[in-house]
Amino acid sequence: MECDPATRQRLVYLDKSRELGSKFIITDLDETHVLIEPDKVDSLVQKLESIMESLNKSCVLPCYKNYVLG
């Protein structure tokens, strides 16, 4: 899987904490590439999308409120 360094850090964290029930990183190749268990790709993508969605909600709304009210 190719990703930016920040996403790679999230992947390593999720792997170490076994967020998908088991480890899924086969090999951490470099700062932008990791080799992932093929059967975990779909659930990993869903997890990352969920994380990004929650980050967007928590960041955008307060910024919007500050802009409108501030």
HELIX and SHEET records of a PDB file:
HELIX    1   1 PRO A    5  LYS A   16  1                                  12    
HELIX    2   2 PRO A   38  LYS A   40  5                                   3    
HELIX    3   3 VAL A   41  LEU A   69  1                                  29    
SHEET    1   A 2 ILE A  25  ASP A  30  0                                        
SHEET    2   A 2 HIS A  33  ILE A  36 -1                                        
END                                                                             
